[in-house]
Amino acid sequence: MSEPSTDCLFCRIVAGDVPADVVAESEHALAFRDVNPQAPTHVLVVPRQHVENGAALAAASPAALAGVVGLAGEVAEQEGLADGYRAVFNTGVGAGQTVFHAHLHVFGGRDLTWPPG
């Protein structure tokens, strides 16, 4: 894991320098509503430390990865997604990752079709 970056939007949100609609937080992660929601519930869960993507997070800190996934589950419960939700890490430009700080999308509140892409 690397030090927080002043160029990274999510590092700045974690630091409190950029406002966000925070819905939950833990020792390892922060969860906030996506500014461009793709479902009625669309929350991003980010590790507090800067890591480029989900795979890098798993390699650098399994505890932080578990913290992100665990907080995603708490958010889903808090948001009333008992019927189901989707949790997605987009990794790389080809997958649509636009902020290169690991983040887990939590989608719910409507039927989610398969395949997703």
Biopython code that builds the backbone (N, CA, C, O; Angstrom):
import numpy as np
from Bio.PDB.StructureBuilder import StructureBuilder

atoms = [
    (1, "MET", "N", (0.848, -1.168, 0.000)),
    (1, "MET", "CA", (0.000, 0.000, 0.000)),
    (1, "MET", "C", (0.892, 1.227, 0.000)),
    (1, "MET", "O", (2.000, 1.221, 0.537)),
    (2, "SER", "N", (0.386, 2.257, -0.605)),
    (2, "SER", "CA", (1.181, 3.472, -0.676)),
    (2, "SER", "C", (0.542, 4.564, 0.180)),
    (2, "SER", "O", (-0.575, 4.432, 0.680)),
    (3, "GLU", "N", (1.286, 5.623, 0.320)),
    (3, "GLU", "CA", (0.807, 6.767, 1.093)),
    (3, "GLU", "C", (-0.356, 7.432, 0.367)),
    (3, "GLU", "O", (-0.445, 7.354, -0.859)),
    (4, "PRO", "N", (-1.250, 8.087, 1.109)),
    (4, "PRO", "CA", (-2.342, 8.826, 0.453)),
    (4, "PRO", "C", (-1.792, 9.831, -0.545)),
    (4, "PRO", "O", (-0.738, 10.431, -0.333)),
    (5, "SER", "N", (-2.517, 9.999, -1.624)),
    (5, "SER", "CA", (-2.097, 10.901, -2.687)),
    (5, "SER", "C", (-3.002, 12.126, -2.722)),
    (5, "SER", "O", (-4.226, 12.001, -2.668)),
    (6, "THR", "N", (-2.408, 13.296, -2.811)),
    (6, "THR", "CA", (-3.215, 14.520, -2.920)),
    (6, "THR", "C", (-3.889, 14.601, -4.285)),
    (6, "THR", "O", (-4.822, 15.383, -4.470)),
    (7, "ASP", "N", (-3.420, 13.791, -5.252)),
    (7, "ASP", "CA", (-4.024, 13.749, -6.584)),
    (7, "ASP", "C", (-5.191, 12.774, -6.659)),
    (7, "ASP", "O", (-5.952, 12.795, -7.626)),
    (8, "CYS", "N", (-5.342, 11.917, -5.644)),
    (8, "CYS", "CA", (-6.361, 10.872, -5.669)),
    (8, "CYS", "C", (-7.650, 11.367, -5.008)),
    (8, "CYS", "O", (-7.653, 11.737, -3.834)),
    (9, "LEU", "N", (-8.730, 11.369, -5.765)),
    (9, "LEU", "CA", (-10.024, 11.824, -5.248)),
    (9, "LEU", "C", (-10.433, 11.042, -4.009)),
    (9, "LEU", "O", (-10.864, 11.639, -3.022)),
    (10, "PHE", "N", (-10.307, 9.720, -4.037)),
    (10, "PHE", "CA", (-10.774, 8.928, -2.902)),
    (10, "PHE", "C", (-9.884, 9.115, -1.682)),
    (10, "PHE", "O", (-10.384, 9.062, -0.559)),
    (11, "CYS", "N", (-8.580, 9.332, -1.860)),
    (11, "CYS", "CA", (-7.717, 9.667, -0.725)),
    (11, "CYS", "C", (-8.180, 10.970, -0.093)),
    (11, "CYS", "O", (-8.188, 11.105, 1.130)),
    (12, "ARG", "N", (-8.564, 11.924, -0.924)),
    (12, "ARG", "CA", (-9.018, 13.221, -0.422)),
    (12, "ARG", "C", (-10.361, 13.101, 0.303)),
    (12, "ARG", "O", (-10.609, 13.818, 1.273)),
    (13, "ILE", "N", (-11.235, 12.188, -0.168)),
    (13, "ILE", "CA", (-12.501, 11.936, 0.528)),
    (13, "ILE", "C", (-12.221, 11.284, 1.875)),
    (13, "ILE", "O", (-12.788, 11.698, 2.886)),
    (14, "VAL", "N", (-11.366, 10.279, 1.909)),
    (14, "VAL", "CA", (-11.018, 9.604, 3.164)),
    (14, "VAL", "C", (-10.436, 10.600, 4.161)),
    (14, "VAL", "O", (-10.728, 10.526, 5.355)),
    (15, "ALA", "N", (-9.615, 11.531, 3.679)),
    (15, "ALA", "CA", (-8.991, 12.531, 4.547)),
    (15, "ALA", "C", (-9.979, 13.607, 5.009)),
    (15, "ALA", "O", (-9.675, 14.374, 5.922)),
    (16, "GLY", "N", (-11.146, 13.666, 4.389)),
    (16, "GLY", "CA", (-12.134, 14.685, 4.750)),
    (16, "GLY", "C", (-11.947, 15.995, 4.013)),
    (16, "GLY", "O", (-12.596, 16.988, 4.343)),
    (17, "ASP", "N", (-11.070, 16.015, 3.021)),
    (17, "ASP", "CA", (-10.802, 17.230, 2.249)),
    (17, "ASP", "C", (-11.831, 17.474, 1.157)),
    (17, "ASP", "O", (-11.996, 18.605, 0.699)),
    (18, "VAL", "N", (-12.526, 16.418, 0.736)),
    (18, "VAL", "CA", (-13.586, 16.516, -0.268)),
    (18, "VAL", "C", (-14.845, 15.942, 0.374)),
    (18, "VAL", "O", (-14.812, 14.832, 0.906)),
    (19, "PRO", "N", (-15.953, 16.679, 0.334)),
    (19, "PRO", "CA", (-17.174, 16.180, 0.971)),
    (19, "PRO", "C", (-17.740, 14.964, 0.233)),
    (19, "PRO", "O", (-17.616, 14.831, -0.984)),
    (20, "ALA", "N", (-18.359, 14.095, 1.011)),
    (20, "ALA", "CA", (-19.030, 12.920, 0.459)),
    (20, "ALA", "C", (-20.189, 12.567, 1.390)),
    (20, "ALA", "O", (-20.182, 12.921, 2.569)),
    (21, "ASP", "N", (-21.172, 11.873, 0.849)),
    (21, "ASP", "CA", (-22.312, 11.404, 1.636)),
    (21, "ASP", "C", (-21.921, 10.060, 2.255)),
    (21, "ASP", "O", (-22.239, 8.999, 1.719)),
    (22, "VAL", "N", (-21.230, 10.127, 3.384)),
    (22, "VAL", "CA", (-20.712, 8.932, 4.055)),
    (22, "VAL", "C", (-21.871, 8.191, 4.719)),
    (22, "VAL", "O", (-22.678, 8.789, 5.430)),
    (23, "VAL", "N", (-21.942, 6.871, 4.475)),
    (23, "VAL", "CA", (-23.007, 6.061, 5.054)),
    (23, "VAL", "C", (-22.497, 5.099, 6.120)),
    (23, "VAL", "O", (-23.278, 4.624, 6.945)),
    (24, "ALA", "N", (-21.192, 4.804, 6.117)),
    (24, "ALA", "CA", (-20.622, 3.897, 7.124)),
    (24, "ALA", "C", (-19.105, 4.014, 7.075)),
    (24, "ALA", "O", (-18.526, 4.447, 6.078)),
    (25, "GLU", "N", (-18.480, 3.615, 8.178)),
    (25, "GLU", "CA", (-17.021, 3.580, 8.197)),
    (25, "GLU", "C", (-16.550, 2.577, 9.221)),
    (25, "GLU", "O", (-17.282, 2.201, 10.137)),
    (26, "SER", "N", (-15.311, 2.149, 9.051)),
    (26, "SER", "CA", (-14.688, 1.201, 9.954)),
    (26, "SER", "C", (-13.207, 1.529, 10.045)),
    (26, "SER", "O", (-12.731, 2.499, 9.455)),
    (27, "GLU", "N", (-12.504, 0.719, 10.781)),
    (27, "GLU", "CA", (-11.057, 0.902, 10.919)),
    (27, "GLU", "C", (-10.354, 0.881, 9.557)),
    (27, "GLU", "O", (-9.415, 1.643, 9.325)),
    (28, "HIS", "N", (-10.814, 0.009, 8.668)),
    (28, "HIS", "CA", (-10.135, -0.195, 7.391)),
    (28, "HIS", "C", (-10.767, 0.509, 6.195)),
    (28, "HIS", "O", (-10.119, 0.645, 5.157)),
    (29, "ALA", "N", (-12.019, 0.960, 6.313)),
    (29, "ALA", "CA", (-12.720, 1.407, 5.110)),
    (29, "ALA", "C", (-13.718, 2.529, 5.396)),
    (29, "ALA", "O", (-14.118, 2.778, 6.533)),
    (30, "LEU", "N", (-14.096, 3.190, 4.300)),
    (30, "LEU", "CA", (-15.087, 4.257, 4.324)),
    (30, "LEU", "C", (-16.088, 3.965, 3.208)),
    (30, "LEU", "O", (-15.692, 3.587, 2.105)),
    (31, "ALA", "N", (-17.377, 4.137, 3.485)),
    (31, "ALA", "CA", (-18.424, 3.901, 2.493)),
    (31, "ALA", "C", (-19.208, 5.184, 2.266)),
    (31, "ALA", "O", (-19.625, 5.844, 3.218)),
    (32, "PHE", "N", (-19.406, 5.534, 0.997)),
    (32, "PHE", "CA", (-20.133, 6.752, 0.655)),
    (32, "PHE", "C", (-20.915, 6.543, -0.624)),
    (32, "PHE", "O", (-20.580, 5.682, -1.438)),
    (33, "ARG", "N", (-21.964, 7.340, -0.797)),
    (33, "ARG", "CA", (-22.821, 7.216, -1.977)),
    (33, "ARG", "C", (-22.090, 7.693, -3.231)),
    (33, "ARG", "O", (-21.376, 8.695, -3.214)),
    (34, "ASP", "N", (-22.288, 6.950, -4.313)),
    (34, "ASP", "CA", (-21.706, 7.323, -5.600)),
    (34, "ASP", "C", (-22.417, 8.574, -6.113)),
    (34, "ASP", "O", (-23.639, 8.678, -6.009)),
    (35, "VAL", "N", (-21.661, 9.524, -6.665)),
    (35, "VAL", "CA", (-22.262, 10.762, -7.172)),
    (35, "VAL", "C", (-22.981, 10.549, -8.504)),
    (35, "VAL", "O", (-23.742, 11.411, -8.942)),
    (36, "ASN", "N", (-22.742, 9.402, -9.151)),
    (36, "ASN", "CA", (-23.410, 9.074, -10.410)),
    (36, "ASN", "C", (-24.020, 7.677, -10.271)),
    (36, "ASN", "O", (-23.547, 6.734, -10.906)),
    (37, "PRO", "N", (-25.063, 7.532, -9.450)),
    (37, "PRO", "CA", (-25.581, 6.199, -9.135)),
    (37, "PRO", "C", (-26.129, 5.462, -10.354)),
    (37, "PRO", "O", (-26.787, 6.042, -11.217)),
    (38, "GLN", "N", (-25.832, 4.158, -10.392)),
    (38, "GLN", "CA", (-26.294, 3.294, -11.474)),
    (38, "GLN", "C", (-27.399, 2.352, -11.008)),
    (38, "GLN", "O", (-27.841, 1.489, -11.766)),
    (39, "ALA", "N", (-27.843, 2.514, -9.772)),
    (39, "ALA", "CA", (-28.942, 1.743, -9.192)),
    (39, "ALA", "C", (-29.515, 2.591, -8.059)),
    (39, "ALA", "O", (-28.869, 3.538, -7.611)),
    (40, "PRO", "N", (-30.723, 2.263, -7.590)),
    (40, "PRO", "CA", (-31.286, 3.044, -6.491)),
    (40, "PRO", "C", (-30.350, 3.133, -5.279)),
    (40, "PRO", "O", (-30.264, 4.179, -4.636)),
    (41, "THR", "N", (-29.657, 2.046, -4.974)),
    (41, "THR", "CA", (-28.589, 2.081, -3.974)),
    (41, "THR", "C", (-27.284, 1.844, -4.711)),
    (41, "THR", "O", (-27.114, 0.818, -5.370)),
    (42, "HIS", "N", (-26.363, 2.789, -4.602)),
    (42, "HIS", "CA", (-25.039, 2.661, -5.217)),
    (42, "HIS", "C", (-24.055, 3.336, -4.272)),
    (42, "HIS", "O", (-23.942, 4.561, -4.228)),
    (43, "VAL", "N", (-23.353, 2.508, -3.525)),
    (43, "VAL", "CA", (-22.400, 2.977, -2.528)),
    (43, "VAL", "C", (-21.016, 2.462, -2.900)),
    (43, "VAL", "O", (-20.870, 1.330, -3.360)),
    (44, "LEU", "N", (-20.008, 3.294, -2.700)),
    (44, "LEU", "CA", (-18.619, 2.890, -2.898)),
    (44, "LEU", "C", (-17.994, 2.634, -1.535)),
    (44, "LEU", "O", (-18.172, 3.419, -0.604)),
    (45, "VAL", "N", (-17.264, 1.537, -1.424)),
    (45, "VAL", "CA", (-16.539, 1.218, -0.195)),
    (45, "VAL", "C", (-15.061, 1.220, -0.566)),
    (45, "VAL", "O", (-14.622, 0.438, -1.409)),
    (46, "VAL", "N", (-14.296, 2.108, 0.072)),
    (46, "VAL", "CA", (-12.884, 2.282, -0.260)),
    (46, "VAL", "C", (-12.011, 1.985, 0.956)),
    (46, "VAL", "O", (-12.397, 2.283, 2.086)),
    (47, "PRO", "N", (-10.836, 1.400, 0.728)),
    (47, "PRO", "CA", (-9.910, 1.253, 1.848)),
    (47, "PRO", "C", (-9.374, 2.622, 2.248)),
    (47, "PRO", "O", (-9.267, 3.520, 1.413)),
    (48, "ARG", "N", (-9.045, 2.776, 3.502)),
    (48, "ARG", "CA", (-8.512, 4.048, 3.980)),
    (48, "ARG", "C", (-7.123, 4.324, 3.406)),
    (48, "ARG", "O", (-6.710, 5.479, 3.307)),
    (49, "GLN", "N", (-6.412, 3.283, 3.034)),
    (49, "GLN", "CA", (-5.077, 3.458, 2.474)),
    (49, "GLN", "C", (-5.148, 3.368, 0.953)),
    (49, "GLN", "O", (-6.000, 2.676, 0.395)),
    (50, "HIS", "N", (-4.233, 4.081, 0.294)),
    (50, "HIS", "CA", (-4.230, 4.102, -1.170)),
    (50, "HIS", "C", (-3.632, 2.821, -1.740)),
    (50, "HIS", "O", (-2.476, 2.482, -1.491)),
    (51, "VAL", "N", (-4.453, 2.128, -2.507)),
    (51, "VAL", "CA", (-4.046, 0.947, -3.265)),
    (51, "VAL", "C", (-4.781, 1.048, -4.593)),
    (51, "VAL", "O", (-5.945, 1.446, -4.622)),
    (52, "GLU", "N", (-4.122, 0.695, -5.692)),
    (52, "GLU", "CA", (-4.680, 0.955, -7.023)),
    (52, "GLU", "C", (-5.970, 0.205, -7.344)),
    (52, "GLU", "O", (-6.862, 0.772, -7.975)),
    (53, "ASN", "N", (-6.090, -1.059, -6.926)),
    (53, "ASN", "CA", (-7.269, -1.845, -7.293)),
    (53, "ASN", "C", (-7.486, -2.976, -6.295)),
    (53, "ASN", "O", (-6.695, -3.163, -5.371)),
    (54, "GLY", "N", (-8.557, -3.719, -6.489)),
    (54, "GLY", "CA", (-8.917, -4.783, -5.560)),
    (54, "GLY", "C", (-7.877, -5.878, -5.452)),
    (54, "GLY", "O", (-7.610, -6.368, -4.355)),
    (55, "ALA", "N", (-7.281, -6.275, -6.576)),
    (55, "ALA", "CA", (-6.257, -7.327, -6.543)),
    (55, "ALA", "C", (-5.021, -6.856, -5.776)),
    (55, "ALA", "O", (-4.440, -7.613, -4.999)),
    (56, "ALA", "N", (-4.627, -5.610, -5.999)),
    (56, "ALA", "CA", (-3.482, -5.059, -5.270)),
    (56, "ALA", "C", (-3.792, -4.962, -3.782)),
    (56, "ALA", "O", (-2.905, -5.155, -2.950)),
    (57, "LEU", "N", (-5.040, -4.664, -3.443)),
    (57, "LEU", "CA", (-5.436, -4.600, -2.044)),
    (57, "LEU", "C", (-5.321, -5.974, -1.398)),
    (57, "LEU", "O", (-4.831, -6.093, -0.276)),
    (58, "ALA", "N", (-5.767, -7.007, -2.094)),
    (58, "ALA", "CA", (-5.677, -8.375, -1.566)),
    (58, "ALA", "C", (-4.228, -8.772, -1.325)),
    (58, "ALA", "O", (-3.916, -9.416, -0.324)),
    (59, "ALA", "N", (-3.337, -8.387, -2.247)),
    (59, "ALA", "CA", (-1.921, -8.727, -2.104)),
    (59, "ALA", "C", (-1.264, -7.934, -0.985)),
    (59, "ALA", "O", (-0.428, -8.464, -0.253)),
    (60, "ALA", "N", (-1.637, -6.668, -0.848)),
    (60, "ALA", "CA", (-0.984, -5.787, 0.125)),
    (60, "ALA", "C", (-1.498, -5.989, 1.541)),
    (60, "ALA", "O", (-0.725, -5.936, 2.497)),
    (61, "SER", "N", (-2.799, -6.220, 1.680)),
    (61, "SER", "CA", (-3.375, -6.312, 3.028)),
    (61, "SER", "C", (-4.678, -7.108, 3.012)),
    (61, "SER", "O", (-5.749, -6.540, 2.799)),
    (62, "PRO", "N", (-4.590, -8.414, 3.236)),
    (62, "PRO", "CA", (-5.824, -9.202, 3.321)),
    (62, "PRO", "C", (-6.783, -8.656, 4.385)),
    (62, "PRO", "O", (-7.999, -8.744, 4.214)),
    (63, "ALA", "N", (-6.262, -8.098, 5.470)),
    (63, "ALA", "CA", (-7.128, -7.540, 6.514)),
    (63, "ALA", "C", (-7.904, -6.340, 5.987)),
    (63, "ALA", "O", (-9.084, -6.182, 6.301)),
    (64, "ALA", "N", (-7.260, -5.496, 5.193)),
    (64, "ALA", "CA", (-7.950, -4.337, 4.624)),
    (64, "ALA", "C", (-8.999, -4.793, 3.613)),
    (64, "ALA", "O", (-10.094, -4.233, 3.562)),
    (65, "LEU", "N", (-8.669, -5.812, 2.802)),
    (65, "LEU", "CA", (-9.652, -6.343, 1.851)),
    (65, "LEU", "C", (-10.858, -6.891, 2.609)),
    (65, "LEU", "O", (-12.001, -6.627, 2.235)),
    (66, "ALA", "N", (-10.606, -7.648, 3.667)),
    (66, "ALA", "CA", (-11.712, -8.178, 4.474)),
    (66, "ALA", "C", (-12.521, -7.032, 5.081)),
    (66, "ALA", "O", (-13.745, -7.123, 5.181)),
    (67, "GLY", "N", (-11.851, -5.965, 5.480)),
    (67, "GLY", "CA", (-12.548, -4.808, 6.034)),
    (67, "GLY", "C", (-13.453, -4.142, 5.018)),
    (67, "GLY", "O", (-14.562, -3.725, 5.353)),
    (68, "VAL", "N", (-12.990, -4.037, 3.770)),
    (68, "VAL", "CA", (-13.795, -3.436, 2.696)),
    (68, "VAL", "C", (-15.016, -4.310, 2.415)),
    (68, "VAL", "O", (-16.137, -3.808, 2.339)),
    (69, "VAL", "N", (-14.800, -5.618, 2.260)),
    (69, "VAL", "CA", (-15.906, -6.521, 1.943)),
    (69, "VAL", "C", (-16.880, -6.604, 3.120)),
    (69, "VAL", "O", (-18.094, -6.631, 2.917)),
    (70, "GLY", "N", (-16.363, -6.644, 4.332)),
    (70, "GLY", "CA", (-17.227, -6.675, 5.508)),
    (70, "GLY", "C", (-18.076, -5.431, 5.637)),
    (70, "GLY", "O", (-19.262, -5.516, 5.955)),
    (71, "LEU", "N", (-17.477, -4.266, 5.392)),
    (71, "LEU", "CA", (-18.241, -3.024, 5.460)),
    (71, "LEU", "C", (-19.291, -2.976, 4.354)),
    (71, "LEU", "O", (-20.376, -2.430, 4.557)),
    (72, "ALA", "N", (-18.983, -3.542, 3.189)),
    (72, "ALA", "CA", (-19.974, -3.614, 2.108)),
    (72, "ALA", "C", (-21.194, -4.408, 2.565)),
    (72, "ALA", "O", (-22.327, -4.021, 2.279)),
    (73, "GLY", "N", (-20.973, -5.503, 3.265)),
    (73, "GLY", "CA", (-22.088, -6.289, 3.789)),
    (73, "GLY", "C", (-22.908, -5.511, 4.803)),
    (73, "GLY", "O", (-24.136, -5.598, 4.810)),
    (74, "GLU", "N", (-22.236, -4.752, 5.659)),
    (74, "GLU", "CA", (-22.938, -3.917, 6.636)),
    (74, "GLU", "C", (-23.768, -2.852, 5.936)),
    (74, "GLU", "O", (-24.902, -2.583, 6.334)),
    (75, "VAL", "N", (-23.209, -2.247, 4.899)),
    (75, "VAL", "CA", (-23.929, -1.227, 4.137)),
    (75, "VAL", "C", (-25.176, -1.841, 3.496)),
    (75, "VAL", "O", (-26.254, -1.249, 3.544)),
    (76, "ALA", "N", (-25.032, -3.024, 2.896)),
    (76, "ALA", "CA", (-26.175, -3.677, 2.258)),
    (76, "ALA", "C", (-27.289, -3.929, 3.272)),
    (76, "ALA", "O", (-28.463, -3.712, 2.976)),
    (77, "GLU", "N", (-26.924, -4.381, 4.451)),
    (77, "GLU", "CA", (-27.928, -4.616, 5.492)),
    (77, "GLU", "C", (-28.572, -3.303, 5.925)),
    (77, "GLU", "O", (-29.794, -3.210, 6.042)),
    (78, "GLN", "N", (-27.748, -2.299, 6.158)),
    (78, "GLN", "CA", (-28.230, -0.974, 6.584)),
    (78, "GLN", "C", (-29.168, -0.357, 5.540)),
    (78, "GLN", "O", (-30.133, 0.322, 5.890)),
    (79, "GLU", "N", (-28.877, -0.596, 4.261)),
    (79, "GLU", "CA", (-29.668, -0.011, 3.171)),
    (79, "GLU", "C", (-30.903, -0.839, 2.822)),
    (79, "GLU", "O", (-31.643, -0.490, 1.903)),
    (80, "GLY", "N", (-31.130, -1.936, 3.551)),
    (80, "GLY", "CA", (-32.327, -2.746, 3.336)),
    (80, "GLY", "C", (-32.284, -3.610, 2.092)),
    (80, "GLY", "O", (-33.311, -3.816, 1.444)),
    (81, "LEU", "N", (-31.107, -4.118, 1.747)),
    (81, "LEU", "CA", (-30.959, -4.917, 0.536)),
    (81, "LEU", "C", (-31.050, -6.418, 0.823)),
    (81, "LEU", "O", (-30.247, -7.200, 0.313)),
    (82, "ALA", "N", (-32.030, -6.817, 1.642)),
    (82, "ALA", "CA", (-32.195, -8.217, 2.019)),
    (82, "ALA", "C", (-32.488, -9.112, 0.817)),
    (82, "ALA", "O", (-32.167, -10.300, 0.836)),
    (83, "ASP", "N", (-33.104, -8.542, -0.241)),
    (83, "ASP", "CA", (-33.421, -9.329, -1.434)),
    (83, "ASP", "C", (-32.189, -9.602, -2.292)),
    (83, "ASP", "O", (-32.233, -10.440, -3.192)),
    (84, "GLY", "N", (-31.099, -8.901, -2.019)),
    (84, "GLY", "CA", (-29.865, -9.133, -2.754)),
    (84, "GLY", "C", (-29.201, -7.848, -3.179)),
    (84, "GLY", "O", (-29.825, -6.792, -3.286)),
    (85, "TYR", "N", (-27.916, -7.975, -3.415)),
    (85, "TYR", "CA", (-27.113, -6.846, -3.881)),
    (85, "TYR", "C", (-25.938, -7.387, -4.662)),
    (85, "TYR", "O", (-25.635, -8.579, -4.611)),
    (86, "ARG", "N", (-25.291, -6.517, -5.372)),
    (86, "ARG", "CA", (-24.097, -6.887, -6.132)),
    (86, "ARG", "C", (-22.940, -6.061, -5.608)),
    (86, "ARG", "O", (-23.081, -4.864, -5.359)),
    (87, "ALA", "N", (-21.785, -6.712, -5.442)),
    (87, "ALA", "CA", (-20.561, -6.035, -5.024)),
    (87, "ALA", "C", (-19.529, -6.256, -6.127)),
    (87, "ALA", "O", (-19.241, -7.396, -6.491)),
    (88, "VAL", "N", (-18.969, -5.160, -6.663)),
    (88, "VAL", "CA", (-18.112, -5.234, -7.852)),
    (88, "VAL", "C", (-16.867, -4.385, -7.681)),
    (88, "VAL", "O", (-16.947, -3.214, -7.312)),
    (89, "PHE", "N", (-15.707, -4.988, -7.953)),
    (89, "PHE", "CA", (-14.459, -4.245, -8.129)),
    (89, "PHE", "C", (-14.230, -4.131, -9.632)),
    (89, "PHE", "O", (-14.108, -5.154, -10.305)),
    (90, "ASN", "N", (-14.169, -2.924, -10.173)),
    (90, "ASN", "CA", (-13.737, -2.729, -11.555)),
    (90, "ASN", "C", (-12.220, -2.559, -11.495)),
    (90, "ASN", "O", (-11.708, -1.741, -10.732)),
    (91, "THR", "N", (-11.507, -3.342, -12.309)),
    (91, "THR", "CA", (-10.047, -3.310, -12.263)),
    (91, "THR", "C", (-9.501, -2.997, -13.645)),
    (91, "THR", "O", (-9.575, -3.822, -14.556)),
    (92, "GLY", "N", (-8.957, -1.805, -13.791)),
    (92, "GLY", "CA", (-8.357, -1.390, -15.056)),
    (92, "GLY", "C", (-9.310, -0.598, -15.929)),
    (92, "GLY", "O", (-10.528, -0.641, -15.758)),
    (93, "VAL", "N", (-8.725, 0.122, -16.862)),
    (93, "VAL", "CA", (-9.483, 0.981, -17.774)),
    (93, "VAL", "C", (-10.502, 0.175, -18.560)),
    (93, "VAL", "O", (-11.635, 0.620, -18.743)),
    (94, "GLY", "N", (-10.109, -1.018, -19.034)),
    (94, "GLY", "CA", (-11.005, -1.846, -19.828)),
    (94, "GLY", "C", (-12.244, -2.300, -19.087)),
    (94, "GLY", "O", (-13.243, -2.661, -19.709)),
    (95, "ALA", "N", (-12.191, -2.286, -17.765)),
    (95, "ALA", "CA", (-13.343, -2.675, -16.944)),
    (95, "ALA", "C", (-14.123, -1.452, -16.464)),
    (95, "ALA", "O", (-15.119, -1.587, -15.754)),
    (96, "GLY", "N", (-13.672, -0.267, -16.850)),
    (96, "GLY", "CA", (-14.383, 0.946, -16.471)),
    (96, "GLY", "C", (-13.869, 1.629, -15.219)),
    (96, "GLY", "O", (-14.515, 2.545, -14.712)),
    (97, "GLN", "N", (-12.710, 1.201, -14.701)),
    (97, "GLN", "CA", (-12.158, 1.879, -13.524)),
    (97, "GLN", "C", (-11.670, 3.258, -13.946)),
    (97, "GLN", "O", (-10.867, 3.391, -14.869)),
    (98, "THR", "N", (-12.166, 4.286, -13.255)),
    (98, "THR", "CA", (-11.771, 5.654, -13.586)),
    (98, "THR", "C", (-11.016, 6.333, -12.451)),
    (98, "THR", "O", (-10.291, 7.300, -12.682)),
    (99, "VAL", "N", (-11.177, 5.836, -11.230)),
    (99, "VAL", "CA", (-10.402, 6.335, -10.091)),
    (99, "VAL", "C", (-9.522, 5.183, -9.642)),
    (99, "VAL", "O", (-10.027, 4.128, -9.256)),
    (100, "PHE", "N", (-8.215, 5.374, -9.688)),
    (100, "PHE", "CA", (-7.286, 4.286, -9.418)),
    (100, "PHE", "C", (-6.893, 4.219, -7.951)),
    (100, "PHE", "O", (-5.723, 4.297, -7.574)),
    (101, "HIS", "N", (-7.942, 4.068, -7.145)),
    (101, "HIS", "CA", (-7.890, 3.779, -5.715)),
    (101, "HIS", "C", (-8.927, 2.675, -5.567)),
    (101, "HIS", "O", (-10.085, 2.869, -5.937)),
    (102, "ALA", "N", (-8.537, 1.523, -5.035)),
    (102, "ALA", "CA", (-9.465, 0.396, -4.932)),
    (102, "ALA", "C", (-10.809, 0.859, -4.385)),
    (102, "ALA", "O", (-10.869, 1.645, -3.439)),
    (103, "HIS", "N", (-11.875, 0.370, -4.984)),
    (103, "HIS", "CA", (-13.210, 0.667, -4.477)),
    (103, "HIS", "C", (-14.173, -0.429, -4.904)),
    (103, "HIS", "O", (-14.158, -0.902, -6.040)),
    (104, "LEU", "N", (-15.002, -0.808, -3.959)),
    (104, "LEU", "CA", (-15.996, -1.842, -4.173)),
    (104, "LEU", "C", (-17.358, -1.160, -4.325)),
    (104, "LEU", "O", (-17.821, -0.465, -3.420)),
    (105, "HIS", "N", (-17.982, -1.368, -5.472)),
    (105, "HIS", "CA", (-19.323, -0.822, -5.711)),
    (105, "HIS", "C", (-20.339, -1.759, -5.067)),
    (105, "HIS", "O", (-20.250, -2.976, -5.228)),
    (106, "VAL", "N", (-21.296, -1.202, -4.345)),
    (106, "VAL", "CA", (-22.424, -1.961, -3.799)),
    (106, "VAL", "C", (-23.671, -1.447, -4.502)),
    (106, "VAL", "O", (-24.074, -0.297, -4.325)),
    (107, "PHE", "N", (-24.282, -2.331, -5.313)),
    (107, "PHE", "CA", (-25.479, -1.981, -6.079)),
    (107, "PHE", "C", (-26.678, -2.742, -5.528)),
    (107, "PHE", "O", (-26.552, -3.905, -5.147)),
    (108, "GLY", "N", (-27.840, -2.095, -5.484)),
    (108, "GLY", "CA", (-29.050, -2.789, -5.086)),
    (108, "GLY", "C", (-30.259, -1.900, -5.226)),
    (108, "GLY", "O", (-30.173, -0.768, -5.702)),
    (109, "GLY", "N", (-31.394, -2.433, -4.801)),
    (109, "GLY", "CA", (-32.630, -1.662, -4.838)),
    (109, "GLY", "C", (-33.434, -1.855, -6.119)),
    (109, "GLY", "O", (-34.475, -1.221, -6.294)),
    (110, "ARG", "N", (-32.970, -2.716, -7.010)),
    (110, "ARG", "CA", (-33.716, -3.072, -8.222)),
    (110, "ARG", "C", (-33.212, -4.441, -8.665)),
    (110, "ARG", "O", (-32.197, -4.922, -8.161)),
    (111, "ASP", "N", (-33.918, -5.073, -9.608)),
    (111, "ASP", "CA", (-33.432, -6.331, -10.144)),
    (111, "ASP", "C", (-32.163, -6.077, -10.932)),
    (111, "ASP", "O", (-32.116, -5.176, -11.769)),
    (112, "LEU", "N", (-31.145, -6.860, -10.671)),
    (112, "LEU", "CA", (-29.863, -6.735, -11.363)),
    (112, "LEU", "C", (-29.742, -7.897, -12.348)),
    (112, "LEU", "O", (-29.728, -9.064, -11.955)),
    (113, "THR", "N", (-29.658, -7.560, -13.618)),
    (113, "THR", "CA", (-29.649, -8.590, -14.654)),
    (113, "THR", "C", (-28.278, -9.251, -14.762)),
    (113, "THR", "O", (-27.273, -8.743, -14.264)),
    (114, "TRP", "N", (-28.277, -10.414, -15.437)),
    (114, "TRP", "CA", (-27.033, -11.151, -15.670)),
    (114, "TRP", "C", (-27.045, -11.608, -17.103)),
    (114, "TRP", "O", (-28.086, -12.076, -17.564)),
    (115, "PRO", "N", (-25.970, -11.505, -17.833)),
    (115, "PRO", "CA", (-24.681, -10.983, -17.385)),
    (115, "PRO", "C", (-24.713, -9.463, -17.243)),
    (115, "PRO", "O", (-25.511, -8.791, -17.896)),
    (116, "PRO", "N", (-23.842, -8.923, -16.385)),
    (116, "PRO", "CA", (-23.885, -7.504, -16.087)),
    (116, "PRO", "C", (-23.356, -6.604, -17.189)),
    (116, "PRO", "O", (-23.774, -5.449, -17.267)),
    (117, "GLY", "N", (-22.464, -7.072, -18.039)),
    (117, "GLY", "CA", (-21.844, -6.211, -19.047)),
    (117, "GLY", "C", (-22.514, -6.347, -20.331)),
    (117, "GLY", "O", (-22.126, -5.696, -21.302)),
]
sb = StructureBuilder()
sb.init_structure("model")
sb.init_model(0)
sb.init_chain("A")
sb.init_seg("    ")
for serial, (resi, resn, name, xyz) in enumerate(atoms, 1):
    if name == "N":
        sb.init_residue(resn, " ", resi, " ")
    sb.init_atom(name, np.array(xyz, "f"), 0.0, 1.0, " ", f" {name:<3s}", serial, name[0])
structure = sb.get_structure()
